[in-house]
Amino acid sequence: MTSGEDEEYPAELSSGGNFVAGPLPDDPAEIDPVDLEEIERQARRELLRVEAELNQRWPETKIEPSLDRIAALMTVLGDPQKTYPVIHVAGTNGKGSVTRMIDALLSRLGLRVGRYTSPHLQLVTERIAVDGAPIAASKYVDIYRDIAPYIGMVDNAGGPKMSKFEVLTGMAFAAFADAPVDAAVIETGMGGTWDATNVADGQVAVITPIGLDHTDYLGSDLGGIAGEKAGIIKAGSVAILAEQEPDAQRVLLERTVEVDATVARAGSEFGVLRREIAVGGQMLSLQGLGGVYDEIFLPLHGVHQANNALLALAAVEAFFGAGKDRRLDIEAVREAFAAVEIPGRLEPVRAAPTVLLDAAHNPHGARALATAIEEEFAFRRLAAVIGVLEDKDVRGVLEALEPVVSDVVVTKNSSPRAMPLDELNELALAVFGEDRVVAEPSLDAAVETAVALVEESDGGEPLAGGGVLITGSVVTVGDARTLFGKEPA
């Protein structure tokens, strides 16, 4: 493995197997800006080559329920996932937010943290983060090239070759061992028991709210989905459970009994005591496992984010062994939450008119988004730009947003799995009616149309108080972040 010290300013970059840059000065200020730009360009080119290789593998939407391949890779790599403690996060919605909040808390409390999330919004390097930031493109390439021979060994052992998600998971575990990190917070892909991340044994397992999503792969039975998610709860671990539907809660609790795990439940052992809407977010008072944490400013909108913050707090308390009358440092907790940034979660990217991005892509997430819009914003008129993937419950998403949206501009995102524009348009017309729907073939055109709709006037100055919401898919939000000049985060 390469040294984690060279993550930001790599000592060398590989291109087609040949090193193209020599050692860099110890002080980055001594590097000519032109040289840095060329180094970054070369790193991005090599990253594209690696992605082209990985895209030849099974995509993340194709699953075989087995941990054999990822376990075999971990074995030949020396089981890097066992060299640091793990907090494991599963669920249907809120996983990414909870994972980032846990990262922020652990980091503020003095640990070096590795974070693995999926999917990414703009650039695949976002998935593997150390010290709160995505690893450099050159680091990503180096890790892949380092473990590629071992991936080949697993591929040649018979049976299906490793999937892209399995390879990325192996890269993350290797990167964290190489850094090295003091702890890793790992988000599952779409499941739990058979998710590639489950080769790690989390000492804390967090289950966010469980709903229906990925039904083609996980089924439509809530109890069955909960059983799959519950697989990350391991013997002797602490299970931190969000409030759940009864069928899901029963299955999760049965799992904790089966493996003799300690359990703590939102709304029972810990909870949100008070929540007040504030400028730029909300003020919270949280009952944690170790006591009350008051005057917590969270720069995020929605009751669902307050509940996500609660889960993150309880997970970190459990990680450090906090219990009755053993509270985490309150000032550190306040500072960590106040600095939290969650890209693509009611993220503002423009003012006048306000443009918000939110990656809600299933009815459960869309309902939470609609509630946040209704409770915390006062738009005179709100136009939604929506691009979706065709394997989602698109009608359910549209119906959840209909009460809070005045107009809809449907479009198509950059994914090959994007729903065709004419199909999305038909669904939107059925939910919103002909007078409220416009179709645009590209995201930039859709945004322009939405802005024009909310600024309409009777020939005078554009009207104030309008807003644009871009939503429907992680891919759509990633495309929008790029369109608005946001860096990967």
C-alpha positions in Angstrom: 0.0 0.0 0.0 1.1 3.6 -0.5 1.6 6.0 2.3 -1.4 7.9 3.5 0.9 11.0 4.0 0.9 11.6 0.3 -2.9 11.7 -0.1 -3.2 15.4 -0.9 0.1 16.0 -2.7 1.0 12.6 -4.3 4.7 11.8 -4.8 4.0 10.0 -8.0 1.1 9.3 -10.4 0.8 6.4 -12.7 -0.4 6.5 -16.2 -0.6 3.3 -18.2 1.8 1.8 -15.7 4.5 4.4 -16.2 5.3 7.1 -13.6 4.8 10.5 -15.0 5.7 12.8 -12.1 8.7 12.7 -9.8 9.0 13.6 -6.1 7.2 16.8 -5.1 8.7 19.3 -2.6 7.8 18.9 1.0 6.1 22.3 1.1 3.2 22.4 -1.4 3.7 26.1 -1.6 6.9 25.5 -3.6 5.0 23.6 -6.3 4.3 25.7 -9.4 0.5 26.0 -9.8 0.8 25.0 -13.5 2.5 21.8 -12.3 -0.2 21.1 -9.8 -2.9 21.5 -12.5 -1.0 19.1 -14.8 -0.7 16.6 -12.0 -4.4 16.8 -11.3 -5.2 16.4 -15.0 -3.1 13.3 -15.2 -4.6 11.9 -12.0 -8.1 12.4 -13.4 -7.2 10.7 -16.7 -5.9 7.7 -14.8 -9.0 7.7 -12.7 -11.1 7.5 -15.8 -9.0 4.5 -17.0 -9.6 2.7 -13.7 -13.4 3.5 -13.8 -13.5 2.1 -17.3 -12.0 -1.2 -16.0 -14.3 -1.3 -13.1 -17.3 -0.7 -15.3 -16.7 -3.9 -17.1 -17.7 -5.7 -13.9 -21.2 -6.4 -12.6 -22.9 -3.1 -11.7 -24.1 -2.3 -8.2 -27.7 -3.2 -9.3 -26.7 -6.8 -9.9 -26.4 -8.9 -6.8 -25.6 -12.5 -5.9 -26.2 -13.2 -2.2 -22.8 -14.3 -1.2 -19.9 -12.8 0.8 -17.5 -15.5 -0.5 -15.7 -13.2 -3.0 -15.2 -10.2 -0.8 -14.2 -12.4 2.1 -11.6 -14.1 -0.1 -10.2 -10.7 -1.1 -10.0 -9.6 2.5 -8.2 -12.8 3.4 -5.5 -12.4 0.8 -5.1 -8.7 1.8 -4.6 -9.7 5.4 -8.1 -8.8 6.6 -7.6 -5.0 6.7 -11.2 -4.5 7.9 -10.2 -6.1 11.3 -7.4 -3.6 12.0 -9.7 -0.8 13.2 -13.1 -0.6 15.0 -16.1 -0.2 12.8 -19.5 1.6 13.1 -21.8 0.0 10.5 -24.9 1.8 9.2 -27.8 0.2 7.3 -31.4 1.2 6.6 -33.5 2.6 3.8 -33.3 6.4 4.2 -30.9 8.6 6.1 -27.9 6.3 6.0 -25.6 8.8 4.2 -26.5 11.6 6.6 -26.0 9.5 9.7 -22.7 8.2 8.4 -21.4 11.7 7.8 -22.6 12.9 11.2 -20.9 10.0 12.9 -17.7 10.9 11.0 -18.0 14.5 12.1 -18.5 13.6 15.8 -15.7 11.0 15.9 -13.3 13.4 14.2 -14.1 16.3 16.6 -13.6 13.9 19.5 -10.0 13.3 18.3 -10.1 10.3 16.1 -8.8 9.8 12.6 -11.8 8.5 10.7 -12.4 6.6 7.5 -15.8 6.9 5.9 -17.3 4.7 3.2 -20.6 5.7 1.5 -22.5 5.0 -1.6 -23.5 6.0 -4.2 -21.5 9.1 -5.0 -23.0 12.3 -6.3 -20.3 13.5 -8.7 -17.0 11.6 -8.4 -16.4 8.1 -7.3 -13.6 9.2 -4.9 -16.3 10.7 -2.7 -17.1 7.2 -1.5 -13.8 6.7 0.3 -13.0 9.5 2.7 -10.3 10.0 5.3 -10.1 13.0 7.6 -13.5 14.1 6.4 -12.6 14.5 2.7 -12.6 12.3 -0.3 -9.3 10.7 -1.1 -7.3 12.1 -4.0 -7.8 10.7 -7.4 -4.2 9.6 -7.4 -4.7 7.8 -4.1 -7.8 6.0 -5.5 -5.8 4.8 -8.5 -2.9 3.7 -6.4 -5.0 1.6 -4.1 -6.8 0.0 -7.0 -3.5 -0.8 -8.8 -2.0 -2.2 -5.5 -4.8 -4.7 -4.9 -5.6 -5.5 -8.5 -3.4 -8.6 -8.6 -5.4 -10.0 -5.6 -8.7 -9.1 -7.2 -7.5 -11.2 -10.2 -6.8 -14.1 -7.9 -10.3 -14.0 -6.6 -11.7 -13.6 -10.1 -9.9 -16.7 -11.3 -11.0 -18.9 -8.4 -14.2 -19.9 -10.2 -17.7 -18.6 -10.2 -18.7 -15.0 -10.9 -16.0 -12.4 -10.9 -16.1 -9.7 -8.2 -18.7 -7.0 -8.7 -17.8 -3.3 -8.9 -19.2 -2.7 -5.5 -17.2 -5.5 -4.0 -14.0 -4.1 -5.5 -14.8 -0.6 -4.2 -15.5 -2.0 -0.7 -12.2 -3.9 -0.7 -10.5 -0.7 -1.8 -12.1 1.3 1.1 -11.1 -1.3 3.7 -7.5 -1.3 2.4 -7.3 2.5 2.2 -8.4 2.8 5.8 -5.8 0.3 7.0 -3.2 2.1 5.0 -4.0 5.5 6.3 -4.2 4.2 9.1 -7.5 5.3 10.7 -8.6 5.0 14.3 -12.1 4.1 13.4 -14.2 3.5 10.2 -17.9 4.4 9.7 -19.3 2.2 6.9 -22.5 2.6 5.1 -24.0 -0.5 3.5 -25.0 -0.5 -0.2 -28.6 -1.6 -0.5 -28.9 -4.5 2.0 -27.1 -5.8 5.0 -26.6 -9.6 5.5 -25.3 -10.1 2.0 -23.9 -6.6 1.5 -20.2 -6.6 0.7 -19.5 -4.3 3.6 -20.7 -7.0 6.0 -17.3 -8.7 6.1 -16.6 -6.1 8.8 -17.9 -6.7 12.3 -19.2 -3.4 13.6 -18.9 -3.0 17.3 -21.9 -0.6 16.8 -24.6 -1.3 14.3 -27.0 1.6 13.3 -30.3 0.9 11.6 -32.0 4.0 10.2 -35.7 3.9 9.3 -36.7 1.0 7.0 -39.1 1.4 4.2 -39.6 0.1 0.7 -36.8 0.7 -1.9 -34.9 -1.6 -4.2 -37.9 -3.9 -4.2 -36.6 -5.8 -7.2 -33.7 -7.0 -5.1 -35.0 -6.8 -1.5 -38.7 -7.6 -2.0 -41.7 -5.7 -0.8 -42.2 -7.3 2.6 -41.1 -4.9 5.3 -40.2 -7.7 7.7 -38.1 -9.4 5.1 -36.3 -6.2 4.3 -35.6 -5.6 8.0 -34.3 -9.1 8.3 -31.7 -8.4 5.5 -30.7 -5.1 7.1 -30.5 -6.7 10.6 -27.6 -8.9 9.3 -25.1 -6.1 10.3 -26.0 -6.6 14.0 -23.2 -8.9 15.2 -22.7 -10.9 18.4 -21.8 -8.7 21.3 -22.3 -5.5 19.4 -24.5 -2.5 20.3 -27.5 -2.0 18.0 -28.8 1.6 17.7 -32.3 1.5 16.2 -34.3 4.3 14.7 -38.0 4.3 15.3 -39.5 1.7 13.0 -42.7 0.3 11.7 -43.9 -2.5 14.0 -43.1 -5.3 11.5 -39.5 -4.0 11.0 -39.0 -3.4 14.7 -40.0 -6.9 15.7 -37.5 -8.4 13.3 -34.7 -6.2 14.4 -35.3 -6.9 18.1 -35.4 -10.6 17.4 -32.0 -10.3 15.8 -30.5 -8.6 18.8 -31.8 -11.4 21.0 -30.4 -14.0 18.6 -26.9 -12.7 18.7 -26.9 -11.3 22.3 -26.4 -7.7 21.2 -27.2 -4.8 23.4 -30.0 -2.6 22.0 -30.9 1.0 22.3 -34.1 2.4 20.6 -34.9 5.9 19.5 -38.0 7.1 21.4 -37.2 4.8 24.3 -33.6 4.8 25.5 -32.8 8.1 23.7 -34.8 10.7 21.8 -35.3 14.2 20.5 -36.5 16.3 23.5 -36.9 19.6 21.7 -36.6 20.9 18.2 -36.9 24.5 17.1 -36.6 25.9 13.5 -33.7 28.3 13.3 -32.1 30.5 10.6 -30.1 28.1 8.4 -31.2 24.9 10.3 -32.6 23.9 13.6 -31.8 24.0 17.4 -32.0 20.7 19.2 -32.1 19.3 22.6 -31.2 15.6 22.5 -31.5 12.9 25.2 -28.6 10.7 24.6 -27.5 7.4 26.2 -25.3 9.4 28.7 -27.4 12.4 29.4 -29.0 15.5 27.8 -27.2 17.5 25.1 -28.8 20.9 24.7 -28.3 23.9 22.5 -27.2 21.8 19.5 -27.4 23.8 16.3 -27.8 21.6 13.2 -27.4 23.4 9.9 -29.8 21.1 8.1 -33.5 21.2 7.6 -36.2 18.7 8.5 -37.3 16.6 11.4 -35.8 13.7 9.7 -32.3 15.3 10.0 -33.0 15.9 13.7 -33.7 12.2 14.0 -30.5 11.4 12.0 -28.5 13.5 14.4 -30.0 11.7 17.3 -28.9 8.3 15.8 -25.4 9.5 15.1 -25.1 10.9 18.7 -26.2 7.6 20.2 -23.9 5.6 18.0 -20.9 7.6 19.0 -21.9 7.4 22.6 -22.1 3.6 22.3 -18.8 3.5 20.5 -17.1 5.3 23.4 -19.0 3.3 26.0 -21.1 6.3 27.3 -23.9 5.3 29.5 -26.0 6.7 32.4 -24.4 10.0 33.6 -21.4 9.5 31.2 -21.8 12.1 28.6 -19.6 13.0 25.7 -17.9 16.4 25.8 -20.9 18.7 25.1 -18.8 21.5 23.5 -17.2 19.0 21.1 -20.7 17.6 20.2 -22.0 21.1 19.6 -19.0 22.0 17.4 -19.3 18.8 15.4 -22.9 19.2 14.6 -22.6 22.9 13.8 -20.0 22.1 11.1 -21.9 19.2 9.5 -22.4 19.4 5.7 -24.5 16.9 3.8 -24.3 17.5 0.1 -27.5 16.9 -1.8 -29.8 17.1 1.3 -31.9 20.3 0.9 -28.6 21.8 -0.1 -28.8 25.5 -1.3 -26.8 26.2 -4.4 -28.2 29.5 -5.5 -30.2 32.5 -4.1 -32.8 34.7 -5.9 -34.4 32.5 -6.7 -33.5 29.9 -4.1 -32.4 26.6 -5.6 -32.3 23.6 -3.4 -31.0 20.1 -4.2 -32.3 17.0 -2.5 -31.6 13.4 -3.4 -34.9 11.9 -2.3 -35.5 9.0 -4.6 -38.2 6.9 -3.0 -41.6 7.7 -1.4 -40.3 7.6 2.2 -37.6 10.1 1.4 -39.9 12.3 -0.7 -42.4 12.5 2.1 -39.7 13.6 4.5 -38.6 16.2 2.0 -42.2 17.5 1.5 -42.6 17.8 5.3 -39.4 19.8 5.6 -40.4 22.1 2.7 -43.9 22.7 4.2 -42.7 23.3 7.8 -39.5 25.3 7.2 -39.8 27.2 4.0 -42.3 29.8 2.8 -42.0 29.9 -1.0 -44.5 32.0 -2.9 -44.1 29.4 -5.7 -42.0 26.3 -5.8 -41.1 24.5 -9.1 -39.6 21.0 -8.9 -37.1 19.8 -11.4 -37.4 16.0 -11.4 -35.2 13.4 -13.0 -35.6 9.7 -11.9 -34.3 6.2 -12.4 -36.8 3.9 -14.1 -36.6 1.2 -11.5 -38.0 3.4 -8.7 -41.5 4.0 -7.4 -41.7 7.2 -9.4 -45.4 7.7 -9.0 -45.0 7.4 -5.2 -42.3 10.1 -5.3 -44.5 12.4 -7.4 -47.5 11.9 -5.2 -45.5 12.7 -2.0 -44.2 16.0 -3.5 -47.5 17.1 -5.1 -48.9 19.0 -2.1 -45.9 21.3 -1.7 -45.0 21.9 -5.4 -46.7 24.4 -7.7 -45.0 23.3 -10.9 -43.0 20.3 -12.2 -40.4 20.3 -14.9 -39.5 16.7 -15.7 -36.2 15.9 -17.3 -33.7 13.1 -17.8 -30.5 12.7 -15.8 -27.2 11.3 -17.1 -27.7 7.7 -15.9 -28.2 4.9 -18.4 -31.0 3.8 -16.0 -32.8 7.1 -16.3 -36.5 6.9 -17.0 -37.3 8.0 -20.5 -38.6 11.6 -20.6 -41.9 10.7 -22.2 -42.7 8.0 -19.6 -41.9 10.4 -16.7 -43.9 13.1 -18.4 -47.0 10.8 -18.5 -46.7 9.9 -14.8 -46.3 13.6 -13.9 -49.3 14.6 -15.9 -51.4 11.9 -14.1 -50.4 13.3 -10.7 -50.1 17.0 -11.3 -52.4 17.7 -14.3 -51.5 19.3 -17.6 -51.3 22.9 -16.4 -48.5 22.1 -13.9 -46.1 20.0 -15.9 -43.4 21.0 -18.4 -40.9 18.5 -20.0 -37.3 19.5 -20.9 -34.8 17.1 -22.5 -31.8 18.3 -20.4 -31.1 19.4 -16.9 -29.8 22.8 -17.7 -32.9 23.6 -19.8 -35.1 22.3 -17.1 -33.5 24.5 -14.5 -33.9 27.6 -16.8 -37.5 26.8 -17.3 -38.1 26.3 -13.6 -36.5 29.6 -12.7 -38.6 31.3 -15.4 -41.7 29.8 -13.9 -41.1 31.0 -10.4 -40.0 34.5 -11.5 -43.1 35.1 -13.8 -44.6 38.5 -13.5 -47.1 40.7 -15.4 -44.4 42.5 -17.3 -42.7 44.2 -14.4 -39.7 43.0 -12.3 -39.4 39.3 -11.6 -41.4 38.3 -8.5 -39.5 37.4 -5.3 -40.1 34.5 -3.0 -39.9 31.8 -5.6 -37.9 28.6 -5.3 -36.6 25.7 -7.4 -36.2 22.2 -6.0 -34.1 19.7 -7.9 -34.8 16.1 -6.8 -35.8 12.6 -7.8 -32.4 10.8 -7.9 -28.9 10.9 -6.5 -27.7 11.1 -10.1 -29.9 14.1 -10.8 -28.6 15.9 -7.8 -25.0 15.0 -8.7 -25.6 16.4 -12.2 -27.0 19.6 -10.7 -24.1 20.0 -8.3 -21.7 19.9 -11.3 -24.0 22.3 -13.2 -23.8 24.8 -10.3 -20.0 24.5 -10.0 -19.9 22.6 -6.7 -16.8 20.5 -5.9 -17.2 16.8 -5.0 -17.5 16.4 -1.2 
